[in-house]
Amino acid sequence: MSTTYKSRSEDFRKMFKEVPKEERLVVDYSCALQKDILVQGRMYVSQHWICFYAKIFNWETNLMIPCKEVTAITKEKTARVIPNAIQITTDKASYFFTSFGARDKTYMMLFRIWQNALLDQVGLAVAVGAARK
């Protein structure tokens, strides 16, 4: 059964309450986060946030990465040969996501959203700087 965009957006709001209300869910993906074990869940991507949520037997994983803190997004391989992973790096940590159905398309979408968020931030800084003069 397919879930609608509206229901996924509602889920996004409920799971990531710290994300500003004006943020709009852009896309979501089924994937897994590599920790001590592989945690199967869902990645939710908004205009300025990359979030991950999983709930397995009442054990929740809730991860929120602001795009402005991302320093790199790279295509990776699992088991050194399977090209189905993406690593997102910040100054504080690296997050290894795997099990994407279409890794290259997902990578392109994440990269574009990250770049747009950075450009928006630079545009805002320029606008603030111009307003101060």
ROTIFI-572585 format. One line per 5 residues: number of its first residue (from 1); their letters; for each residue x, y, z of N, C-alpha, C. Coordinates in steps of 0.2 Angstrom, whole numbers, plus 5000, padded with zeros to 4 digits. Layout:
REM ROTIFI-572585
NUM	a	X,Y,Z,X,Y,Z,X,Y,Z; ...
END
This chain:
REM ROTIFI-572585
1	mstty	5004,4994,5000,5000,5000,5000,5004,5006,5000; 5003,5011,4995,5007,5017,4995,5004,5022,4999; 5009,5026,5003,5007,5031,5007,5007,5038,5003; 5003,5042,5005,5003,5048,5001,5008,5053,5004; 5009,5058,5000,5014,5064,5002,5012,5067,5008
6	ksrse	5005,5068,5008,5002,5072,5014,5004,5068,5021; 5003,5061,5020,5004,5057,5026,5011,5057,5028; 5015,5056,5023,5023,5056,5024,5025,5063,5027; 5022,5069,5025,5023,5075,5028,5021,5076,5035; 5015,5073,5037,5013,5073,5043,5018,5069,5048
11	dfrkm	5020,5063,5045,5024,5059,5049,5031,5063,5050; 5033,5066,5045,5039,5070,5046,5039,5075,5052; 5033,5079,5052,5032,5084,5057,5032,5081,5064; 5028,5075,5065,5028,5072,5071,5035,5069,5074; 5039,5066,5069,5045,5063,5071,5051,5068,5072
16	fkevp	5050,5074,5069,5056,5079,5069,5053,5086,5071; 5051,5086,5077,5047,5092,5080,5052,5098,5080; 5059,5097,5080,5063,5103,5081,5064,5106,5074; 5062,5103,5069,5063,5106,5062,5058,5112,5062; 5060,5118,5059,5055,5123,5059,5049,5121,5055
21	keerl	5043,5124,5057,5036,5122,5054,5036,5124,5047; 5040,5129,5045,5040,5132,5038,5044,5127,5033; 5047,5122,5036,5051,5117,5032,5046,5113,5028; 5048,5112,5022,5043,5107,5018,5047,5101,5016; 5044,5095,5017,5047,5089,5015,5047,5089,5007
26	vvdys	5053,5087,5005,5055,5087,4998,5054,5080,4995; 5057,5075,4999,5057,5068,4997,5059,5064,5003; 5057,5057,5002,5059,5053,5008,5062,5046,5004; 5066,5043,5008,5069,5036,5005,5069,5031,5010; 5068,5025,5008,5069,5019,5013,5077,5018,5012
31	calqk	5080,5017,5018,5087,5016,5018,5089,5013,5025; 5095,5012,5026,5098,5010,5033,5104,5014,5035; 5104,5015,5041,5110,5019,5044,5115,5014,5048; 5121,5014,5046,5126,5010,5048,5128,5012,5055; 5127,5008,5060,5129,5010,5067,5133,5004,5069
36	dilvq	5132,5002,5076,5135,4995,5078,5131,4990,5074; 5125,4991,5072,5121,4986,5068,5118,4991,5062; 5116,4987,5057,5112,4991,5052,5105,4992,5054; 5103,4999,5054,5097,5001,5057,5093,5003,5051; 5088,4999,5049,5083,5000,5043,5078,5005,5045
41	grmyv	5077,5010,5041,5072,5016,5043,5071,5020,5037; 5070,5026,5038,5068,5030,5032,5071,5037,5033; 5074,5040,5027,5077,5046,5027,5072,5051,5024; 5071,5057,5028,5067,5062,5026,5071,5068,5024; 5070,5071,5019,5074,5077,5016,5069,5083,5015
46	sqhwi	5071,5088,5019,5067,5094,5018,5072,5099,5014; 5070,5106,5014,5074,5111,5011,5080,5112,5014; 5081,5111,5021,5087,5113,5025,5089,5107,5029; 5086,5101,5029,5087,5096,5034,5087,5089,5031; 5092,5085,5033,5092,5078,5031,5091,5074,5038
51	cfyak	5085,5071,5038,5083,5067,5044,5082,5060,5043; 5083,5056,5048,5083,5049,5048,5079,5046,5054; 5074,5042,5053,5070,5039,5058,5069,5031,5057; 5070,5028,5063,5069,5021,5063,5066,5019,5070; 5062,5014,5070,5059,5011,5076,5059,5004,5075
56	ifnwe	5063,5000,5079,5063,4993,5079,5062,4990,5086; 5057,4987,5087,5055,4984,5094,5056,4989,5099; 5052,4995,5099,5052,5001,5103,5059,5004,5104; 5064,5002,5100,5070,5006,5100,5070,5011,5094; 5071,5017,5096,5070,5022,5091,5077,5026,5089
61	tnlmi	5078,5027,5083,5083,5031,5081,5081,5037,5077; 5083,5043,5080,5080,5049,5077,5086,5054,5076; 5088,5055,5070,5094,5059,5068,5092,5065,5064; 5094,5071,5065,5093,5077,5062,5099,5080,5060; 5101,5081,5054,5107,5084,5051,5105,5091,5047
66	pckev	5107,5097,5050,5105,5103,5046,5110,5103,5040; 5107,5105,5035,5111,5105,5028,5117,5110,5029; 5116,5115,5033,5122,5120,5034,5128,5117,5037; 5127,5112,5041,5132,5109,5045,5136,5103,5041; 5133,5101,5035,5136,5096,5031,5142,5099,5027
71	taitk	5147,5095,5028,5154,5097,5024,5155,5093,5018; 5152,5087,5018,5153,5083,5012,5147,5078,5011; 5146,5076,5005,5141,5071,5003,5145,5066,4998; 5146,5060,5000,5150,5056,4995,5146,5049,4993; 5147,5047,4987,5145,5040,4986,5149,5035,4989
76	ektar	5147,5030,4992,5151,5025,4995,5149,5018,4993; 5152,5013,4995,5151,5006,4993,5150,5002,5000; 5146,4997,5000,5146,4993,5006,5150,4986,5004; 5153,4983,5009,5157,4978,5008,5162,4979,5003; 5164,4985,5002,5169,4987,4997,5168,4986,4990
81	vipna	5162,4983,4988,5160,4982,4981,5153,4984,4979; 5148,4984,4984,5141,4986,4982,5140,4993,4982; 5139,4996,4976,5138,5004,4976,5131,5006,4978; 5129,5005,4984,5123,5007,4987,5123,5011,4993; 5128,5015,4994,5128,5019,5000,5130,5026,4999
86	iqitt	5128,5030,5004,5130,5038,5004,5133,5039,5011; 5138,5043,5011,5141,5046,5017,5139,5053,5018; 5137,5055,5023,5136,5062,5025,5140,5064,5030; 5144,5069,5029,5149,5071,5034,5148,5078,5037; 5149,5079,5043,5149,5086,5046,5155,5087,5050
91	dkasy	5156,5092,5053,5162,5093,5057,5162,5089,5063; 5156,5087,5065,5155,5083,5072,5155,5075,5071; 5153,5073,5065,5152,5066,5064,5151,5064,5056; 5152,5058,5055,5150,5055,5048,5144,5050,5049; 5140,5050,5044,5134,5046,5044,5134,5042,5038
96	fftsf	5134,5035,5039,5134,5031,5033,5128,5027,5032; 5124,5029,5026,5118,5027,5024,5119,5022,5019; 5115,5016,5019,5115,5011,5014,5108,5008,5012; 5108,5004,5008,5102,5000,5006,5098,5005,5002; 5100,5009,4998,5096,5014,4994,5094,5010,4987
101	gardk	5088,5010,4985,5086,5007,4979,5089,5010,4973; 5090,5017,4973,5093,5020,4967,5098,5025,4970; 5104,5023,4972,5109,5027,4975,5111,5033,4972; 5112,5032,4965,5114,5038,4961,5109,5044,4961; 5103,5042,4960,5098,5047,4960,5097,5050,4967
106	tymml	5097,5046,4972,5097,5049,4979,5102,5054,4980; 5108,5052,4978,5114,5056,4979,5113,5063,4976; 5111,5063,4969,5110,5069,4966,5105,5073,4969; 5099,5070,4972,5094,5074,4975,5097,5077,4982; 5101,5073,4986,5104,5076,4992,5109,5081,4990
111	friwq	5113,5080,4985,5118,5085,4984,5115,5092,4982; 5110,5091,4977,5106,5098,4975,5103,5101,4981; 5100,5098,4985,5096,5101,4991,5102,5104,4996; 5107,5100,4997,5113,5103,5001,5115,5110,4998; 5117,5109,4991,5119,5115,4988,5114,5121,4988
116	nalld	5108,5120,4987,5103,5125,4987,5103,5128,4994; 5103,5124,4999,5103,5126,5006,5109,5131,5008; 5115,5129,5005,5121,5133,5006,5120,5139,5002; 5118,5139,4996,5117,5145,4992,5112,5150,4995; 5107,5147,4998,5102,5151,5002,5105,5155,5008
121	qvgla	5109,5151,5011,5113,5154,5017,5117,5159,5015; 5121,5159,5009,5125,5164,5007,5121,5170,5004; 5116,5168,5001,5111,5174,4999,5109,5178,5005; 5107,5175,5010,5105,5178,5016,5110,5182,5019; 5116,5180,5019,5122,5183,5022,5123,5189,5018
126	vavga	5123,5189,5011,5124,5194,5007,5119,5200,5008; 5112,5197,5009,5107,5202,5010,5107,5206,5016; 5109,5202,5022,5110,5205,5028,5116,5210,5028; 5121,5208,5025,5127,5213,5024,5125,5219,5020; 5121,5218,5015,5119,5224,5011,5114,5229,5015
131	ark	5110,5226,5019,5105,5230,5023,5109,5234,5028; 5114,5231,5031,5118,5235,5036,5122,5241,5033; 5123,5241,5027,5127,5247,5024,5123,5253,5023
END
